[in-house]
Amino acid sequence: MKGNIEERACTLAAYIIENRATVRAAAKKFDISKSTVHKDLQDRLPGINRALYLQVKEVLEENKAQRHIRGGIATQKKYKSIRGL
């Protein structure tokens, strides 16, 4: 997935939209860094496909709004497993 940057940006956007995925999940799926995902989606995609960018931006904003909840759940699971509850 290293070749065509425009194609990679569109593929990443489509994956995130279809799966409501996080940047971290997309990076893991395509074996690239989170920084590359951000660069492709935030900087490159608006110039390539504005409509796709607006759709993926919506999903990323939703993920950002839920981030603190996911972190709290992960911490809760961590401490429950430590205490053996």
N, C-alpha and C positions, 0 to 999 in steps of 0.2 A: 504494500500500500504506500510505498515511498515515492513512486513515480510522479504522476500527474497531480499537482497540488490542487487545481480547481476541482478535479474529479473527486479527490480525497475529501475536500471540504463539503461537497454536495453529498457524498456517501455518509460522512459523519452526521451531517444534519438530518438526513433521512432516517438513519438509525436512531438518533436521539428522539426524533418526533414519533416514530412508529412504536418505540419501546418505552417512551417517557423516561429514558435513561439519564443517568447523571454523567457529568464530564468524566469522572473517575471510571465509571463502567464502560464508557465509549473508548477511553484510552486503553483500558485492559483488553477489550474486544479486538481492537485494531492494532494492538501491540505498539503504541506510540505514547509519548508523554502527555500528561495533562496540559502542559504548556503548549504543546503542538495543537491539541484539540482547541484550546482557547484561542490561539493565534488564527487557526483556520476559521473558526466560527465567528469571532469578533472582528477580525481585521480583514480577512480575505473574502468571506462569504457575502458581505453586503455589496461588494463590487461585482460579484459573479452572478448572484441570484437574490435579489432584494426580498422577494416574496418568501423564499425558503428561509432566509435569515430572520424575518419577522416571526415565522412559525417556531423556529428553534429558540429564538429569544424568549418567547412565551413559556416554553417548557423549562428553560434554564432559570427564568425568574420564579417559576413555581417551585423548582428544586431548591433554589436559594431561600425561599420563604419557609420551606420545610426542614432546612438544614439543622436548625437548633433542636428540633424534635427528634430527628434521627440520632443526633449526638447524645441526647439524653437517654434514649432507649438503649443505645450501645453501652453507655456507662452503667445503666441500671443492670443490664445483663452481665456485665463484667463483675460487678460487686455481688450480684446474687450467686455467681459461680464461685467466687472466692469464699463467701460465707457458707456455701453448700446448701443454700435455700432452694 
